[in-house]
Amino acid sequence: MVMADTESCSSRAVDFAPSQRRKQREKIEVYNEVLCRLRDLNIEESTFPAFEDELWAHFSRLPTRYALDVNVERAEDVLMHKRLLSKAHDPSGRPAIQVRLVQLRSAMDGSQVESVHMKFTGKADAQCSDYPNKKRVHPPPAFGTSSDLEFVHNAKRVVKDMEVMFSARPIHYRLMHEITISTNDKPKLLAQLTSLLSELGLNIREAHAFSTTDGYSLDVFVVDGWALEDTEQLKIVLVKEISKVEKLSSVRSHAINHVRELEKTGNKLNSSHVNMPGSGNDVWEIDTSLLKYESKLASCSYGDLYKGTFYGQDVAIKVLRIEHLNENLRREFTQEVNIMRKIQHKNVVQFFGACTTPPNLCIVTEFMSGGSIYDLLHKQKSGFKLPLLLKLAIDVSEGMSYLHQNGIMHRDLKAANLLMDENGVVKIADFGVARVQAQPGVMTAETGTYRWMAPEVIEHKPYDHKADVFSFGVVLWEMLTGKLPYENLTPLQAAVGVVQKGLRPVIPQYTRPKFVELLERCWQQDPSLRPEFSEITNLLEDLASR
């Protein structure tokens, strides 16, 4: 039994067998160094009798890579990781999140300082720009960025050379946010977290992901894209959004486990399911006995919409009336499920599952407590102020851009099919007549609602995804005016006017010229002259920034 080569603060004896790998030796050296530094800092916790064992258990449950990557000069950060992992053990403590400002170091000459594209306002820009030769006022990242790691390792090996380099080249510091998250480990967790950070407008500069031996995660991100003075707000937003992801994962897990349990007990899913192309009636199939109905939200000739719960999660349940089930309605139902089960975006209503076994045909989605844009407009009996209009329009445009990028046309875009959640985020709903576009220009069936319909669709001509852009232009007008398009005409009269007379909604005189230009481009008779949603999003964001 021998101790590590360096002086140890630990009473722990370690057996270094000849075959033991170098990385394992380094892990123990890091453990010892962290322990020494914590005691040098007079951290009270480090003096407790059981602390050595607890710290070693922390390093042992994490991969060796954690010890090799962590910045030992910031031993306090190891304690922070230990506490977050401990907090994540308690379901009420998940997700455990720490957000702080960190100061990144880079040594380069002034002409080579790399600019960073940050979406900050004046004050934040001033804070985040590179600035040379200032004393650190914030800690470095727990694991360092690539440039920080290079300096730390080189400093350990050739201190004198580094001193020469630093004296010759100014040190520049840059402020960013470091986000540390601990929760239950699960498949695709890292992908979900990175996607969420991106959706919040954060740019990930560094990422370090670790899984413990007992099923927990420790993920650390260094990001820019959030105002430096709003660190606490960033934490609040992250806790809320990650909790949503966790809740959705739990709901899905319950559904998956329920289906697997049915299969184990021999209760196969009923063979009379509505045929779902390519789906195999997979884990999205819901047992209707698990749904709890609370209140009816709406009714139409072919079905009803309810608010309910599914495993404690508020949901919307769209139920088809079996007495009205014909081949067209069955086809629409099948198509809606087949599309919704494949898509996931922050501006598209989230699909939870469906029951495809007659007579209980239903689709279950997230419940949107804010109601529809149509309801909101007609409740206030006026259009939205431009800042709010642009915010909502950007949500819709981003959702439509995602759908089109995935080859999906909505074909019934209107204010009534745009729903809001409790945070005012708009999500696209109702995919009953949506279609996957196999190739451009092949669709000819008349579908959608006349007042929002593109002229080529009304005329039964071949059309493509640009038909949605025309409808979006009408939606923009709806949000601007708060009125029903062509309110003095019947739907059929409006359709005839759009096709034969080039009729378009009248744009109010007070409208900003750039917004008028966007509306008119969306309404072009020639679909090829209409912009893509990616361009529309950029135009709306530009208008919003003015």
C-alpha positions as CSV (number, residue, x, y, z in Angstrom):
1,M,0.0,0.0,0.0
2,V,1.5,3.3,-1.1
3,M,0.3,6.9,-1.1
4,A,0.1,9.1,-4.1
5,D,3.4,10.7,-5.2
6,T,2.4,14.1,-4.1
7,E,2.0,15.2,-0.5
8,S,-1.5,14.1,0.7
9,C,-4.0,15.7,3.0
10,S,-5.9,12.5,3.2
11,S,-5.5,9.6,5.5
12,R,-6.8,7.3,2.7
13,A,-4.3,4.7,1.7
14,V,-4.3,3.8,-2.0
15,D,-3.1,0.5,-3.5
16,F,-1.3,1.4,-6.7
17,A,-0.9,-1.9,-8.4
18,P,1.7,-2.0,-11.2
19,S,-1.1,-2.4,-13.7
20,Q,-3.1,0.6,-12.4
21,R,-3.7,3.2,-15.1
22,R,-2.1,6.6,-15.1
23,K,-5.5,8.3,-15.2
24,Q,-6.6,6.6,-12.0
25,R,-3.5,7.8,-10.3
26,E,-4.2,11.3,-11.5
27,K,-7.8,11.1,-10.2
28,I,-6.5,10.3,-6.7
29,E,-4.0,13.1,-7.0
30,V,-6.8,15.6,-7.9
31,Y,-8.9,14.3,-5.0
32,N,-5.9,14.9,-2.6
33,E,-5.3,18.4,-4.0
34,V,-8.9,19.4,-3.7
35,L,-9.0,18.2,-0.1
36,C,-5.9,20.1,0.7
37,R,-7.2,23.3,-0.8
38,L,-10.5,23.1,0.9
39,R,-8.7,22.7,4.3
40,D,-6.4,25.6,3.4
41,L,-9.4,27.7,2.7
42,N,-10.8,26.8,6.2
43,I,-14.0,25.4,4.7
44,E,-15.8,24.1,7.8
45,E,-17.3,21.1,6.0
46,S,-13.8,19.8,5.2
47,T,-13.0,19.4,8.9
48,F,-15.9,17.0,9.5
49,P,-14.9,13.4,10.4
50,A,-16.7,11.8,7.4
51,F,-15.7,14.4,4.9
52,E,-12.8,12.5,3.4
53,D,-15.0,9.5,2.6
54,E,-17.8,11.7,1.3
55,L,-15.4,13.6,-1.1
56,W,-13.9,10.4,-2.3
57,A,-17.4,8.9,-2.9
58,H,-18.1,12.0,-5.0
59,F,-15.1,11.5,-7.2
60,S,-15.8,7.7,-7.3
61,R,-19.4,8.0,-8.6
62,L,-18.2,10.3,-11.4
63,P,-16.1,9.2,-14.4
64,T,-12.3,9.7,-14.2
65,R,-12.7,12.4,-16.8
66,Y,-14.4,14.6,-14.2
67,A,-11.3,14.7,-12.0
68,L,-9.0,15.3,-15.0
69,D,-11.1,18.2,-16.3
70,V,-12.1,20.0,-13.1
71,N,-10.2,23.1,-12.2
72,V,-8.5,22.1,-9.0
73,E,-7.7,25.8,-8.3
74,R,-11.4,26.2,-7.7
75,A,-11.8,23.4,-5.1
76,E,-15.0,25.1,-3.9
77,D,-16.6,24.2,-7.2
78,V,-16.2,20.5,-6.4
79,L,-18.2,21.1,-3.3
80,M,-20.9,22.9,-5.3
81,H,-21.1,19.9,-7.7
82,K,-21.3,17.6,-4.7
83,R,-24.2,19.6,-3.2
84,L,-26.1,19.8,-6.5
85,L,-25.9,16.0,-7.0
86,S,-27.1,15.5,-3.4
87,K,-30.0,17.9,-3.9
88,A,-31.0,16.0,-7.1
89,H,-31.5,12.9,-5.0
90,D,-34.7,14.5,-3.7
91,P,-37.5,14.7,-6.3
92,S,-38.6,18.0,-4.9
93,G,-35.0,19.3,-5.4
94,R,-34.8,18.5,-9.1
95,P,-33.6,20.0,-11.3
96,A,-30.8,21.3,-9.1
97,I,-29.3,24.3,-10.8
98,Q,-26.5,26.8,-10.2
99,V,-26.1,29.8,-12.4
100,R,-23.2,32.3,-12.0
101,L,-21.0,34.7,-14.0
102,V,-17.6,33.4,-14.8
103,Q,-14.6,35.2,-16.2
104,L,-12.8,33.6,-19.1
105,R,-9.1,34.2,-19.8
106,S,-7.5,34.4,-23.2
107,A,-4.0,35.7,-24.0
108,M,-3.7,37.2,-27.5
109,D,-2.7,40.4,-29.0
110,G,-5.2,43.1,-29.3
111,S,-5.5,42.8,-33.0
112,Q,-6.5,39.2,-32.6
113,V,-9.1,39.5,-30.0
114,E,-12.1,37.5,-31.2
115,S,-15.4,39.3,-31.1
116,V,-18.3,37.5,-29.7
117,H,-21.8,38.0,-31.1
118,M,-23.9,38.6,-28.0
119,K,-27.6,39.6,-27.8
120,F,-27.1,42.1,-25.0
121,T,-28.2,45.6,-24.5
122,G,-25.7,48.5,-23.9
123,K,-24.9,47.7,-20.3
124,A,-24.4,44.0,-21.0
125,D,-22.3,44.7,-24.1
126,A,-19.9,46.9,-22.1
127,Q,-19.6,44.1,-19.5
128,C,-19.0,41.4,-21.9
129,S,-16.5,42.9,-24.3
130,D,-12.9,41.7,-24.0
131,Y,-10.9,43.8,-21.7
132,P,-7.2,43.4,-21.0
133,N,-5.1,43.3,-17.8
134,K,-7.9,43.6,-15.2
135,K,-8.0,41.6,-12.0
136,R,-10.5,38.8,-11.8
137,V,-13.8,39.9,-10.1
138,H,-15.6,36.6,-11.0
139,P,-14.4,33.0,-10.7
140,P,-13.1,31.1,-13.8
141,P,-15.3,28.3,-15.1
142,A,-15.3,25.1,-13.1
143,F,-13.8,23.2,-15.9
144,G,-12.2,26.0,-17.9
145,T,-12.7,26.8,-21.6
146,S,-10.3,25.3,-24.1
147,S,-8.1,28.4,-23.8
148,D,-8.2,28.3,-19.9
149,L,-7.3,24.6,-19.8
150,E,-4.4,25.3,-22.1
151,F,-3.1,27.9,-19.7
152,V,-3.6,25.8,-16.6
153,H,-1.9,22.7,-18.0
154,N,1.0,24.7,-19.5
155,A,1.4,26.6,-16.2
156,K,1.9,23.4,-14.3
157,R,4.5,22.2,-16.7
158,V,6.4,25.3,-17.7
159,V,5.7,28.2,-15.4
160,K,8.6,30.2,-16.5
161,D,7.7,30.0,-20.2
162,M,4.1,31.1,-19.3
163,E,5.4,34.1,-17.4
164,V,7.4,35.2,-20.5
165,M,4.3,34.7,-22.7
166,F,2.0,36.7,-20.3
167,S,4.5,39.5,-20.0
168,A,4.7,39.7,-23.8
169,R,0.9,39.4,-24.5
170,P,-1.9,41.1,-22.6
171,I,-4.4,38.9,-20.8
172,H,-8.0,39.5,-21.9
173,Y,-11.0,38.5,-19.8
174,R,-14.6,37.9,-21.0
175,L,-17.7,37.5,-18.8
176,M,-20.2,34.7,-19.6
177,H,-22.7,32.6,-17.7
178,E,-21.9,29.2,-16.3
179,I,-24.9,26.9,-15.9
180,T,-24.6,23.7,-13.8
181,I,-27.5,21.3,-13.8
182,S,-28.0,18.0,-11.9
183,T,-31.0,15.8,-12.3
184,N,-32.0,12.2,-13.1
185,D,-29.9,10.9,-15.9
186,K,-31.9,9.7,-18.9
187,P,-31.5,9.0,-22.6
188,K,-31.2,12.1,-24.8
189,L,-31.0,14.4,-21.7
190,L,-28.0,16.3,-23.0
191,A,-29.7,16.8,-26.4
192,Q,-32.8,18.1,-24.6
193,L,-30.8,20.5,-22.5
194,T,-28.7,21.9,-25.4
195,S,-31.9,22.3,-27.4
196,L,-33.6,24.1,-24.5
197,L,-30.6,26.5,-24.1
198,S,-30.6,27.2,-27.8
199,E,-34.4,28.0,-27.7
200,L,-33.7,30.5,-24.9
201,G,-31.3,32.3,-27.2
202,L,-28.1,31.1,-25.5
203,N,-25.0,30.3,-27.4
204,I,-23.1,27.3,-25.9
205,R,-19.4,28.0,-25.8
206,E,-18.3,25.1,-23.7
207,A,-20.1,21.9,-22.5
208,H,-19.1,19.2,-20.0
209,A,-21.5,16.3,-19.4
210,F,-21.0,13.6,-16.7
211,S,-23.2,10.7,-15.6
212,T,-22.8,9.2,-12.2
213,T,-22.7,5.5,-11.4
214,D,-26.0,5.7,-9.5
215,G,-28.1,7.3,-12.3
216,Y,-27.7,11.1,-12.0
217,S,-26.3,13.7,-14.3
218,L,-24.0,16.7,-13.9
219,D,-24.0,18.9,-16.9
220,V,-22.0,22.2,-17.1
221,F,-22.5,24.8,-19.8
222,V,-20.6,28.1,-20.4
223,V,-22.9,30.3,-22.5
224,D,-23.4,33.8,-23.7
225,G,-26.6,35.4,-25.0
226,W,-28.1,36.5,-21.7
227,A,-27.8,40.0,-20.1
228,L,-25.2,39.8,-17.4
229,E,-27.2,41.7,-14.9
230,D,-30.0,39.2,-15.1
231,T,-28.3,36.1,-13.7
232,E,-31.0,35.3,-11.2
233,Q,-33.7,35.7,-13.8
234,L,-31.8,33.2,-16.0
235,K,-31.9,30.7,-13.2
236,I,-35.6,31.2,-12.6
237,V,-36.3,30.6,-16.3
238,L,-34.1,27.5,-16.5
239,V,-35.7,25.9,-13.4
240,K,-39.1,26.5,-14.9
241,E,-38.3,25.3,-18.4
242,I,-36.2,22.2,-17.3
243,S,-39.0,21.2,-14.9
244,K,-41.4,21.2,-17.9
245,V,-39.0,19.0,-19.9
246,E,-38.8,16.6,-16.9
247,K,-42.6,16.5,-16.4
248,L,-43.1,15.8,-20.1
249,S,-40.4,13.0,-19.9
250,S,-42.2,11.5,-16.9
251,V,-45.6,11.5,-18.8
252,R,-44.0,9.8,-21.8
253,S,-42.2,7.3,-19.6
254,H,-45.5,6.4,-17.9
255,A,-47.1,5.9,-21.3
256,I,-44.2,3.7,-22.6
257,N,-44.2,1.6,-19.4
258,H,-47.9,1.1,-19.6
259,V,-47.8,-0.2,-23.1
260,R,-44.9,-2.5,-22.2
261,E,-46.8,-3.8,-19.2
262,L,-49.8,-4.6,-21.4
263,E,-47.5,-6.5,-23.8
264,K,-45.9,-8.4,-20.9
265,T,-49.3,-9.5,-19.6
266,G,-50.5,-10.6,-23.0
267,N,-53.0,-7.7,-23.4
268,K,-51.9,-6.8,-26.9
269,L,-53.1,-3.5,-28.4
270,N,-56.3,-4.1,-30.2
271,S,-56.0,-5.1,-33.8
272,S,-58.9,-2.9,-34.8
273,H,-56.8,0.3,-34.4
274,V,-57.0,2.9,-37.1
275,N,-54.0,2.0,-39.4
276,M,-51.1,4.4,-38.7
277,P,-48.6,4.3,-41.7
278,G,-45.2,3.5,-40.5
279,S,-46.1,3.8,-36.8
280,G,-46.8,0.2,-35.8
281,N,-49.2,1.7,-33.2
282,D,-46.1,2.4,-31.1
283,V,-45.6,3.9,-27.6
284,W,-47.8,6.9,-28.4
285,E,-50.9,4.7,-28.1
286,I,-52.8,5.8,-25.0
287,D,-55.2,3.7,-22.9
288,T,-58.3,5.9,-22.6
289,S,-58.9,4.7,-19.0
290,L,-55.8,6.7,-18.0
291,L,-57.4,10.0,-19.2
292,K,-59.5,12.0,-16.8
293,Y,-62.0,14.4,-18.4
294,E,-62.7,17.7,-16.6
295,S,-64.6,20.1,-18.8
296,K,-65.7,20.5,-22.4
297,L,-63.9,23.4,-24.2
298,A,-65.5,23.3,-27.6
299,S,-67.7,21.2,-29.9
300,C,-68.1,20.8,-33.6
301,S,-70.0,18.5,-36.0
302,Y,-67.5,15.7,-35.8
303,G,-66.1,15.8,-32.3
304,D,-65.5,17.5,-29.0
305,L,-62.5,19.1,-27.2
306,Y,-62.0,18.6,-23.5
307,K,-59.7,19.7,-20.8
308,G,-58.4,16.8,-18.8
309,T,-55.4,15.2,-17.2
310,F,-53.1,12.4,-18.1
311,Y,-50.9,11.1,-15.2
312,G,-51.5,14.4,-13.5
313,Q,-50.5,16.6,-16.5
314,D,-53.1,19.0,-17.8
315,V,-54.0,18.0,-21.4
316,A,-56.4,18.8,-24.2
317,I,-58.3,15.8,-25.4
318,K,-59.8,15.9,-28.9
319,V,-62.5,13.2,-29.2
320,L,-64.0,12.1,-32.5
321,R,-67.7,11.2,-32.5
322,I,-67.9,7.7,-33.8
323,E,-71.3,8.2,-35.3
324,H,-69.8,10.8,-37.7
325,L,-66.8,8.7,-38.6
326,N,-66.5,8.5,-42.4
327,E,-63.5,7.7,-44.6
328,N,-62.5,11.4,-44.9
329,L,-62.6,12.0,-41.2
330,R,-60.7,8.7,-40.5
331,R,-58.1,9.8,-43.0
332,E,-57.7,13.3,-41.4
333,F,-57.4,11.7,-38.0
334,T,-54.8,9.3,-39.2
335,Q,-52.8,12.0,-40.9
336,E,-53.0,14.3,-37.8
337,V,-51.6,11.6,-35.5
338,N,-49.0,10.5,-38.0
339,I,-47.7,14.1,-38.4
340,M,-47.9,15.2,-34.7
341,R,-46.0,12.1,-33.4
342,K,-43.0,13.1,-35.5
343,I,-42.6,16.7,-34.6
344,Q,-41.4,18.6,-31.6
345,H,-40.8,22.4,-31.4
346,K,-41.4,25.1,-28.9
347,N,-43.9,26.8,-31.2
348,V,-45.9,23.7,-32.1
349,V,-48.4,22.2,-29.7
350,Q,-46.8,19.2,-28.0
351,F,-48.4,15.8,-28.8
352,F,-48.7,13.3,-25.9
353,G,-50.4,10.4,-27.6
354,A,-53.5,9.1,-29.2
355,C,-56.1,6.3,-28.9
356,T,-56.6,4.7,-32.4
357,T,-59.0,2.0,-31.2
358,P,-62.6,2.7,-32.2
359,P,-64.9,3.7,-30.7
360,N,-62.5,5.7,-28.6
361,L,-60.6,7.8,-31.1
362,C,-58.9,10.7,-29.6
363,I,-55.7,12.9,-29.7
364,V,-54.1,14.1,-26.5
365,T,-51.9,17.3,-26.6
366,E,-50.6,19.8,-24.0
367,F,-53.3,22.1,-22.6
368,M,-52.9,25.7,-23.8
369,S,-54.3,27.8,-21.0
370,G,-54.0,31.1,-22.8
371,G,-56.6,30.1,-25.5
372,S,-56.4,31.1,-29.1
373,I,-55.2,34.2,-30.8
374,Y,-58.6,34.6,-32.3
375,D,-60.4,34.5,-28.9
376,L,-57.9,37.0,-27.5
377,L,-58.4,39.4,-30.4
378,H,-62.1,39.3,-30.3
379,K,-62.3,39.6,-26.6
380,Q,-60.3,42.9,-26.6
381,K,-62.1,43.9,-29.9
382,S,-59.0,45.4,-31.4
383,G,-55.6,44.5,-32.9
384,F,-52.4,44.0,-30.9
385,K,-49.9,46.8,-30.3
386,L,-47.0,46.3,-32.7
387,P,-44.4,45.1,-30.1
388,L,-46.8,42.3,-28.9
389,L,-47.9,41.5,-32.5
390,L,-44.3,41.1,-33.6
391,K,-43.4,38.8,-30.6
392,L,-46.4,36.6,-31.4
393,A,-45.8,36.6,-35.1
394,I,-42.1,35.6,-34.6
395,D,-43.4,32.6,-32.6
396,V,-45.7,31.5,-35.4
397,S,-43.0,32.1,-38.1
398,E,-40.5,30.0,-36.2
399,G,-43.0,27.2,-35.8
400,M,-43.9,27.3,-39.5
401,S,-40.3,27.4,-40.5
402,Y,-39.7,24.2,-38.5
403,L,-42.7,22.5,-40.1
404,H,-41.6,23.5,-43.6
405,Q,-38.0,22.4,-43.0
406,N,-39.5,19.0,-42.1
407,G,-41.6,18.9,-45.3
408,I,-44.9,19.6,-43.5
409,M,-47.6,22.0,-44.8
410,H,-50.2,23.1,-42.3
411,R,-52.8,24.2,-44.9
412,D,-55.2,25.8,-42.4
413,L,-53.2,28.5,-40.8
414,K,-55.4,31.1,-39.1
415,A,-55.7,32.9,-35.7
416,A,-58.1,30.2,-34.3
417,N,-55.4,27.6,-34.8
418,L,-52.8,29.5,-32.9
419,L,-52.8,28.8,-29.2
420,M,-51.0,30.5,-26.3
421,D,-49.6,28.9,-23.2
422,E,-49.5,30.5,-19.7
423,N,-46.3,32.4,-20.6
424,G,-47.8,34.0,-23.7
425,V,-45.8,31.7,-26.1
426,V,-47.7,31.0,-29.3
427,K,-47.9,27.4,-30.6
428,I,-49.4,26.1,-33.9
429,A,-52.3,23.6,-33.5
430,D,-54.8,21.6,-35.4
431,F,-53.0,19.4,-38.0
432,G,-56.2,17.7,-39.2
433,V,-55.7,18.9,-42.8
434,A,-51.9,19.2,-42.6
435,R,-49.9,17.1,-45.1
436,V,-46.4,15.9,-45.7
437,Q,-45.2,17.4,-48.9
438,A,-43.5,14.6,-50.9
439,Q,-42.5,16.8,-53.8
440,P,-43.2,20.4,-54.7
441,G,-46.3,21.5,-56.6
442,V,-48.2,18.2,-56.4
443,M,-51.1,19.1,-54.1
444,T,-54.4,20.2,-55.7
445,A,-57.2,19.4,-53.2
446,E,-59.0,22.4,-51.9
447,T,-58.5,22.5,-48.1
448,G,-58.3,25.1,-45.3
449,T,-60.7,28.0,-44.8
450,Y,-61.6,30.4,-47.6
451,R,-60.9,33.7,-45.9
452,W,-57.2,32.6,-45.3
453,M,-56.8,30.5,-48.4
454,A,-54.2,31.1,-51.1
455,P,-55.6,31.7,-54.6
456,E,-53.9,28.7,-56.1
457,V,-55.5,26.5,-53.5
458,I,-59.0,28.0,-54.1
459,E,-58.5,27.3,-57.8
460,H,-57.5,23.7,-57.3
461,K,-54.2,24.4,-59.0
462,P,-51.0,22.6,-57.9
463,Y,-49.5,24.3,-54.8
464,D,-46.7,23.9,-52.3
465,H,-45.7,25.2,-48.9
466,K,-45.9,28.9,-50.1
467,A,-49.7,28.5,-49.6
468,D,-49.0,28.6,-45.9
469,V,-47.1,31.9,-46.4
470,F,-50.2,33.5,-48.0
471,S,-52.3,32.4,-45.0
472,F,-49.7,33.7,-42.6
473,G,-50.0,37.2,-44.3
474,V,-53.8,37.1,-43.5
475,V,-53.0,36.1,-39.9
476,L,-50.6,39.1,-39.6
477,W,-53.4,41.3,-40.8
478,E,-55.8,39.7,-38.3
479,M,-53.4,40.5,-35.4
480,L,-52.9,44.0,-36.7
481,T,-56.6,44.9,-37.0
482,G,-58.4,42.5,-34.7
483,K,-61.0,42.0,-37.5
484,L,-62.3,39.0,-39.5
485,P,-60.8,39.0,-43.0
486,Y,-63.3,40.3,-45.6
487,E,-65.9,40.5,-42.8
488,N,-68.6,42.1,-45.1
489,L,-68.4,39.2,-47.5
490,T,-69.4,35.5,-47.3
491,P,-66.5,33.0,-47.4
492,L,-67.4,32.1,-51.0
493,Q,-67.5,35.8,-52.1
494,A,-64.2,36.4,-50.5
495,A,-62.7,33.4,-52.3
496,V,-64.0,34.6,-55.7
497,G,-62.6,38.1,-55.0
498,V,-59.2,36.8,-54.1
499,V,-58.9,34.7,-57.3
500,Q,-60.7,36.9,-59.9
501,K,-60.1,40.4,-58.6
502,G,-56.9,40.2,-56.6
503,L,-58.8,41.1,-53.5
504,R,-56.7,41.4,-50.3
505,P,-57.6,42.8,-46.8
506,V,-57.3,46.6,-46.5
507,I,-54.2,47.6,-44.6
508,P,-54.7,50.5,-42.2
509,Q,-53.0,53.7,-43.2
510,Y,-51.1,54.0,-39.9
511,T,-49.2,50.8,-40.6
512,R,-45.4,50.9,-40.7
513,P,-44.1,50.8,-44.3
514,K,-41.8,47.7,-43.6
515,F,-44.8,45.8,-42.2
516,V,-46.9,46.8,-45.2
517,E,-44.2,45.5,-47.5
518,L,-44.1,42.2,-45.6
519,L,-47.8,41.7,-45.9
520,E,-47.8,42.5,-49.6
521,R,-45.0,40.0,-50.2
522,C,-46.9,37.3,-48.4
523,W,-49.9,38.0,-50.5
524,Q,-48.2,37.8,-53.9
525,Q,-50.3,36.1,-56.5
526,D,-47.3,34.2,-57.7
527,P,-46.2,31.8,-54.9
528,S,-42.6,31.9,-56.0
529,L,-42.5,35.6,-55.0
530,R,-43.6,35.0,-51.5
531,P,-40.8,34.8,-48.9
532,E,-39.7,31.7,-47.0
533,F,-40.6,31.6,-43.3
534,S,-36.8,31.8,-42.4
535,E,-36.7,35.2,-44.2
536,I,-40.0,36.2,-42.6
537,T,-38.6,35.5,-39.1
538,N,-35.5,37.7,-39.8
539,L,-37.7,40.5,-41.1
540,L,-40.0,40.4,-38.1
541,E,-37.0,40.3,-35.7
542,D,-35.5,43.3,-37.5
543,L,-38.8,45.2,-37.1
544,A,-39.0,44.3,-33.4
545,S,-35.5,45.6,-32.8
546,R,-36.2,49.1,-34.2
